[in-house]
Amino acid sequence: MTMKRQDNNLNDQSNLTSSKRSAMLFVVLMGVVSLFADMTHEGARSIYGPFLALLGANATIVGIVAGFGELVGYALRLVSGYLTDKTGKYWTITIIGYLINMLAVPLLALAGSWEMAAFLIIVERMGKAIRNPVRDAMLSHATVDMGRGWGFGFHEAMDQTGAMLGPLIVAAVLYFKGTYQMGFAFLLIPAVLTIGVLLFSRFLYPHPRDLEETTPELEAKGLPRVYWIYLAAMALNAAGYADFPLIAYHFEKTSIVSENWIPIFYSVAMGVDAIAALIFGRLFDRKGIPILIVAVLLSSIFAPLVFMGGFYLSLAGMALWGVGMGAQESIMRAAIAGMVSRDKRATAYGIFNTGYGVFWFLGSALIGILYDFSIPFLIVFSVAAQLASVPLLFAVKRSSV
């Protein structure tokens, strides 16, 4: 009897180890997908501002296009998340989203007016909106045993490695006297690789929900109060976060950073983002929400450095901007997974991202208007909005105890 019990224990441990390895492989594969995807759309994003300016857009238009793209890109996540939970079509919705997301970028090479470029930028954001809640829900199933902060942090690090490499590709094209259009065309290569790895992942893991074998006991009806407080906190933080196209527009207009260096500055921010995601993700598993508060306090001072500093202070500001993005994209997603039951998780990500996106749009539009009116007012708004999220995050911490 004792020997049989020991054999059963060994089998259970072996199955658990195999399950963890399978889950980790899934996280790695989705990380590779995101690496190539971000190489594509973040490479393009690094020159959206100057490209729109070249086609005749002013700062207000750049701010509105960037903000509206984020609004559409987040608002559609509400629909995507809800449909995913209702239909269970994880992969179908994910693949459709990635196809739209990846095809829009190389098509920018054909844009001859800022209106057409703006349309394709918004379409690219739509594709990201369709696939992100589903992808995050799948990752939440795979990261339950390894630690969600670490799992999402690892994924974000892979994501931002691609986001660092993409702008460098574009910078190399510009360095060798290529055009913005040629830069967009080169990004077709990682776009194709994205779809290839995604389809391979679909073949290996047809039912990603099965990766979460244990489900925490959470509220079954509706979404918990702490979730809504958390959403309000991160919405305020989003409102104060200047989008990079406007920052790039500022660099181009003031000549603080030369044309060739703008994508490199963005690449530096993405590299910091990747490192911050790993560090803050691991710390989140140990300390929880207080780590996000620290990240908000650090990143809140990027605006004065970026919009009033010279070359090196602007570079430091972009590094702090990257710290905030890395923490948001790892901790922000990991925290939601711990607040909401498995059956409502895609919906929760969709609702969260919609609220986040609405405030990102409103903040980006206002920041664009303030840029044309008064840069000091822009800075005050950016810092104040981000710091306003801190008391709400303390409320989340108290509710989680």
N, C-alpha and C positions, 0 to 999 in steps of 0.2 A: 504493500500500500504506500509506504514511504517513498520507494523508488518511483512508483507511478506518479506520485505527487511532484517529485523532483523533475521527472521528465516533462510533466505538464507545465511546470514553471519555466523550464528551459525553452519549451516550445513557445510559451507566451512571450518570453523575453526576445526570442528570435523573431517572432512575428512583429513585435513592437519595434525592434531595430530596423527590420525591413520596411515597415510602414514609415518610420522617420526618414529613412534614406530616400524612399519614393517621394515623400513630401518635399524633401530638400531638393531633389532633382527637379521637381516641378517648379519650385521657386527659382532655381538657377535658369531653367529654360525660359520662364517668363521674364527673368532678368535679361537674358540675351535678346529676347524679342524687344523689350523696352530699350535696350542699348542701341539696337539698330534703328528703332522707331524714333528715339530722341536724337540720334545722329542726324536723322532726316529732318524732322520738323523744328528742332532747336537750331540746327545749322541754318535753316531758312529764317527762323525767328530773329537770329542775331543781326540780320540785315533788313528786316521789315521796315524799320524806321527810316533809314537812309534811302531805301528803295522807294518807299512811298513819297519821300521828299523829292527824289529825283523825278518822279512822275507828276509832281506839282502839288502835293498835299502839304498843308501847314500843320503846326503843332496840335491845334484843336482836332483836326481830322485824324491825325495819327493817334492821339489819345482816345478818341471816340471809336475808331476802327479797332484798336487793340482792346479797349474795354468791351465793346459790343461783341467782338469775337469771343472774349472770355465769357460774356453773358450767355450767348448762344451755346458756347461750349460747356457751360455748367447747367443751364436750364434744361437742356435735352437729357441730362443725366437722370433727372426725375422720371422721365418717361422710360428711359432705358432700364433703370433699376427696377421700376415697377413691373415692366414687361418680363424682365428676367425672373423675378420671384413668382410671377403668375404662370409663366410658360415653362420655366426650367431650361430654356434654350440658351444655355451659357455660351456655347461655342459659336452658334449661328450669329448671335448678336455681336459677339466679340470680333469675329472675322469680318462682318459687314463694316463695323466701325473702323477697323484697321485699314481695310481697302480704301475707304473714303479718305481717311487721314493721310495715307501714304501717297495716293494719286494726286492730291491737290498740290503738293509741294513742287514736283517737277513741272506741273502745268503753269506755275508762276513764271517760268522761263518765257512763256508766250504772251504774258500780260503786257499790253501796250498803253494802259492808262491806269491811274490810281484807283478808279472805280472797279476795273476788272481785277486788279491785284487785291483790293479790299474784299471783293466777293470770294476769291479763292482762299484768302486768309481765314475768312469766316467759315467756309466749307471745311477747311482743314481742322478748325476747332470743333465743328459739328461731328466729324469722324471720331475725334478724341472723346467727345461727349458720349457717343454711343458705346464705345468700348470700355471706358474707364470704370464705371461702377461694377460692371460684370467682372472685369479683371481683378478689381480689389476684393470683390466677394470671393472669387476663387482663391486668391492669395490668403484671405482670412481663414479659409478652411485648411490650407496647407501649413500655416504658421502657428497653429494653436499649440503644438507640442514644443517647438523650438524657441518660443517666445515671440510674440507678435511684434514687439519693438525691434528685435533683431531681424526677424524675417522681412518686415516692411523696410527696415533700414538697409538690409542687404539689397533688396530689390531696388530701392531708391539709389543706392550707390551704383549699381549697374546702369540704371536709368540715366544718371547724371554723368557717368563715364561717357556714354554716347552723346549726351548733351555737351560735353566738353570737346569731344572729337569732331562733332558736326561743324561747329563754328571754326575750328582749325582748318577743316577742309575748305570752307568758304574763304577763310583768310588766305590760304595758299593760292586759291584761284585768283583772288584779287591781287595778291603779291606778284603773280606772274602776268599781270596786266589783263586778267580776264574781267568780264562784266558781271554784274549782279545776276543777270539772266543765265550766264554760264555756270555760276555757282549753284543756282537752283537745279539746273540740268544734271550736274554731277551728283546731286543728292538722290537721283533715281536708283543708284547702286545700293545704298543701304535700305532704301524703300523696298526693293525686291527681296533682299535678304530678310527683312522683317517678316514678310508674308510667308517666306519659305520656312523659317523656324517656327512660326505660329502654327502652320499646318502640320508640321512634325509633332508639335506639342499636343495638338488635337488628336493625332493618331495614337500617341502614347497614353494620354489621359482623357478618355471620352467622358468620364463622370467625375469631375474634380471635387464635387461635394463629398464623395466617399473618403477624401483625405482627412476629413474631420470626424474622428471616431467618437470623441467625447464632446458633449455640448454643455456649456455652463447653464445653470438654472437662472434664467433671466425673465423679465416680464413678458408674458405671451401676448397681452393685449396692448396694442398701440406701442408708441416709443416712450421710453422713460423720461422723466423731467430733466435729469442730468444731461441727457442728449441734447435737449433744446437749449439749455444754458450754454453748453459747449458750442453749439452751432452759433449762438449769438456772439460768443467770445471770438470765434475764428472769423466770423463775418466782419466784425470791427477791424480785426487785424488785416483782413483782405482789403478793406476799403482804404487803408493807409499805405498799401504796398504799391509803389509805382511799377508799372509794367516796363519791361526792358525796351520795347520799341521807342517809348518816349525818352528813356535814358539815352539810348543810342542817338535819337534825334538831337538831344541836348549836346552830346559829344560832338556830333557833326556840325551843328550850328555854331558852337563856341570855339571849335578847333582845339579844344583841350586834348582830345584824342584824335589821332589821324584816322583816315578811312580804313587803312589796313589793320590798325590796332583795335578797332571797335569789336570785331568778332573775337579777338584774343581776350579782351576784357570780359566778354561774356563767357568765354571758355574758362577763364580763371574762376569766375563765379560758379560755374557748373562743377568745376573740380572741387571747390570748397564745399559746395552742396553735397557732393558724393561722400566726402570725408565726414561732414557734419551729420549726414543721415546715419552712417554706421555708429558714430560715437553717441549721438543723442538717442538713437534707437536702442542701443544696448543699455544706456543709462535709464531709459524709460522703463524697461523691464524690471529694473531694480528700484527706481525711485518714483515712477509714475508722473503725474501731471506737473509737479514742481520743475521738472526738467524742461517742459515746454515754456513755462514762465521765464526761466533763465534765457531761453532762446529768443523769446519775444523782446526781452530787455536788451539783449545784445543787438538784434537786428533793427531795433527801432531808431538807431542813430545812423543808419545808412544814408538817409536823405540829405542831411547837411553836408556830408562828405562828398556825395556824388554830385549834388547840384551847386555847391559853392566852393569845392576844393579844386586844386590843380590836378596834374596828371597822377601823382602818387596818392594823394588823398582820395581821388576818385577811384583809384584801384583798390584802396583799403575799403572804401564804401561798397564797392561791388563784392568784395570778399564777405562783408557783413550781410549784404543782400543775399548772398549764397548760403550763409549760415541759416538765415531765416527760412529760405526755401527748402533747405535740406531737412530742417526740423519739422516744418509743416508737412512735407510730403511723406515723412516716415512716421513721426509720432501722431500726427493728425489722423491718419488712416488707421493706425494701430489702436488708438484710443476708442474709436467708434466700434471696432470689432468686439471690444470688451464690454460695451454698453448695451448691445442689441442682440437678440436671439438670432440663431442661424437662419431661420425661415424668413426673417425680415431684413436681412443684412444688405442685400442689393438695393432694396427700397430705401433703407437708411442712408446708404452712400449716395443714392440719387438725390434724395431730399437735401442732404447736407451740402452736396456740391452745387445744387441749384441756389440755395441761400447764399453760399459762399460766393458763387459766380455773380449773383445780382449785386452784392455789395462790392465785388471786385470791379464790375462795370461802372457802378455809380462813382466809386472812388477814382477809377482811372479817368473817367470823363471829367470829373471835377479837377483832378490833378492836371490834366491837359489844359483845361481852361485857366487854372491858376498859373500855369507856366507862362502863358501869354500875358497874364495880368501882373503877377508878382511872385517871383521865386521864393522870397522869404515866407509868404503866406502858404505856398505849396509845402514848404518844409514843416511849418508849424502844424498844418493839417495832417501830414503824413505821420509825424511823430506822435501827435495827440491821439489819433485814431488807433494806432497800434497799442499805445499804453493804456487806452481805455479798455482793452480786452483783459488786462491783468486782473482786476477785481473779479471779473466773471470766472476766470480760470481758478482763482482761489475758491470761489463758490463750488466749482466742479470738484476741486480737491476735497472740500469738506463733505460733499455729497457722496464721494467715492469711499470715504473712510468707513 
